[in-house]
Amino acid sequence: MGTKRRYNNNNNYTPNNRGRLSDRDMMLDLLNMEKHLSHLYEHAIMESSNITVHNAMEEFQQDEHENAYTLFSVMQEKGWYNPAEQEQRLQSKKNFHVKSKKRKYQDDNHNYYGYHSKSHNNEYPYA
């Protein structure tokens, strides 16, 4: 077996990278992990009752911020991560979920409880 790389730098499926993550996917996974760890450290900082623990968690969180920034910088350099595009994708996902929830609970002019909105008159039916 040679030292040939088994994955490439894009997301295309090839026989050489079967079952393996691309460099971009690995770095994106690491960046997301750093974000989650930072969030967990934030909770630990806010909930710590001991100043020693509090300070240690702040140091750990600072390390996570530095790691995330390094990953972010490398990914942005390579064109693998664009925060504006990420924000647009996130916003369109939110809008989709809000619209689908509205359709789910408000079908044919019925409100959440299943009563027709025109005959309901904002009164409880069992009052």
Sequence and secondary structure as in RCSB ss.txt:
>XXXX:A:sequence
MGTKRRYNNNNNYTPNNRGRLSDRDMMLDLLNMEKHLSHLYEHAIMESSNITVHNAMEEFQQDEHENAYTLFSVM
QEKGWYNPAEQEQRLQSKKNFHVKSKKRKYQDDNHNYYGYHSKSHNNEYPYA
>XXXX:A:secstr
     S  SSS   GGGTT   HHHHHHHHHHHHHHHHHHHHHHHHH  SHHHHHHHHHHHHHHHHHHHHHHHHH
HHTT   HHHHHHHHHHHHHHHHHHHHHHH STTB TTS BHHHHTT  TT 
